[in-house]
Amino acid sequence: RCPGVVIARTGDITFAVLCPGDAAEATAMTRRVMIAAEPPIRTATRWLHLPLAAGIAAVTPVGDPLHQASIALSSVATTPSAMVVFAPRMLVEHDAAMAVREAVTHALRTDPASGIRVLFEPVVDIATGGLVGVAARAHWHDGHTTLSAGQLTALARDAGMAARLDDVLLNAAIDH
């Protein structure tokens, strides 16, 4: 019941629902779509359940509603059957995350020593208490932002730079 609604495919499995009006109307429309998609769908060989997640943004004179909805969606992407309405703070958080991603990928391409720190942690045999090796773990710290080894690895993987991070670790281990 949203006059002027537009539903558009924006990616392989991503759709945008544009509902003129405020976020409350778009939220109500999205809730109806999610309820309609809740029952499993029968195919020739099995039943399929379609968990949906939605990012919602109001169409305003300021900002790009598709970009804003995408930012909201990214905050629920791993939570099935959830929806989030875009809030301006999300743009600030998104921009900060993108700046860190840019800094890390730039460092990996040009100067890993500018923010990547390789720490060596002992690997101990629990039964004997003896040292059996050393694990190299890369962390990021540029004076403003700190990323754990897991966060840095995930960021490098998502940016297509995992092999470069591996090279940095291997070279640090060799130099150590």
HULINRA-V968157 format. One record per residue. PHI is phi in whole degrees, 0 to 359 (none if undefined). BURIAL is + if it has 9 or more other ideal C-beta (glycine too) atoms within 8 Angstrom, else -. Layout:
phi->PHI burial->BURIAL
phi->PHI burial->BURIAL
//
This chain:
phi->none burial->-
phi->240 burial->+
phi->301 burial->-
phi->80 burial->-
phi->294 burial->+
phi->234 burial->-
phi->244 burial->-
phi->226 burial->-
phi->280 burial->-
phi->247 burial->-
phi->193 burial->-
phi->306 burial->-
phi->233 burial->-
phi->245 burial->-
phi->233 burial->-
phi->246 burial->+
phi->246 burial->+
phi->257 burial->+
phi->238 burial->+
phi->304 burial->+
phi->124 burial->+
phi->268 burial->-
phi->296 burial->+
phi->296 burial->-
phi->294 burial->+
phi->295 burial->+
phi->295 burial->+
phi->296 burial->+
phi->298 burial->+
phi->298 burial->+
phi->300 burial->+
phi->296 burial->-
phi->296 burial->+
phi->294 burial->+
phi->293 burial->-
phi->295 burial->-
phi->272 burial->-
phi->295 burial->-
phi->296 burial->-
phi->298 burial->-
phi->251 burial->-
phi->272 burial->-
phi->255 burial->-
phi->297 burial->-
phi->243 burial->-
phi->194 burial->-
phi->266 burial->-
phi->244 burial->-
phi->253 burial->-
phi->253 burial->-
phi->291 burial->-
phi->246 burial->+
phi->230 burial->+
phi->222 burial->+
phi->251 burial->+
phi->239 burial->+
phi->221 burial->+
phi->282 burial->+
phi->277 burial->-
phi->233 burial->-
phi->293 burial->-
phi->251 burial->-
phi->90 burial->-
phi->260 burial->-
phi->298 burial->+
phi->293 burial->+
phi->295 burial->-
phi->296 burial->+
phi->295 burial->+
phi->296 burial->+
phi->297 burial->+
phi->297 burial->+
phi->298 burial->+
phi->297 burial->+
phi->280 burial->+
phi->239 burial->+
phi->304 burial->-
phi->261 burial->-
phi->246 burial->-
phi->296 burial->-
phi->57 burial->-
phi->233 burial->-
phi->217 burial->+
phi->226 burial->+
phi->268 burial->+
phi->301 burial->+
phi->234 burial->-
phi->307 burial->-
phi->298 burial->-
phi->296 burial->+
phi->294 burial->+
phi->297 burial->-
phi->296 burial->-
phi->297 burial->+
phi->297 burial->-
phi->295 burial->-
phi->296 burial->-
phi->293 burial->-
phi->295 burial->-
phi->295 burial->+
phi->302 burial->+
phi->299 burial->-
phi->296 burial->+
phi->294 burial->+
phi->294 burial->+
phi->296 burial->-
phi->298 burial->+
phi->297 burial->+
phi->285 burial->-
phi->244 burial->-
phi->211 burial->-
phi->304 burial->-
phi->291 burial->-
phi->288 burial->-
phi->203 burial->+
phi->272 burial->+
phi->245 burial->-
phi->260 burial->+
phi->251 burial->+
phi->253 burial->+
phi->244 burial->-
phi->293 burial->-
phi->251 burial->-
phi->247 burial->-
phi->286 burial->-
phi->296 burial->-
phi->293 burial->-
phi->256 burial->-
phi->78 burial->-
phi->274 burial->-
phi->285 burial->-
phi->246 burial->-
phi->170 burial->-
phi->224 burial->+
phi->255 burial->-
phi->265 burial->+
phi->232 burial->+
phi->267 burial->+
phi->236 burial->+
phi->242 burial->+
phi->209 burial->+
phi->246 burial->+
phi->96 burial->-
phi->240 burial->-
phi->235 burial->-
phi->239 burial->-
phi->240 burial->+
phi->289 burial->-
phi->302 burial->+
phi->295 burial->-
phi->294 burial->+
phi->295 burial->+
phi->298 burial->+
phi->297 burial->-
phi->296 burial->+
phi->297 burial->+
phi->297 burial->+
phi->296 burial->-
phi->270 burial->+
phi->74 burial->-
phi->244 burial->+
phi->298 burial->+
phi->296 burial->-
phi->293 burial->+
phi->297 burial->+
phi->301 burial->-
phi->300 burial->-
phi->299 burial->+
phi->296 burial->+
phi->297 burial->-
phi->296 burial->-
phi->295 burial->+
phi->295 burial->+
phi->295 burial->-
phi->291 burial->-
phi->284 burial->-
//
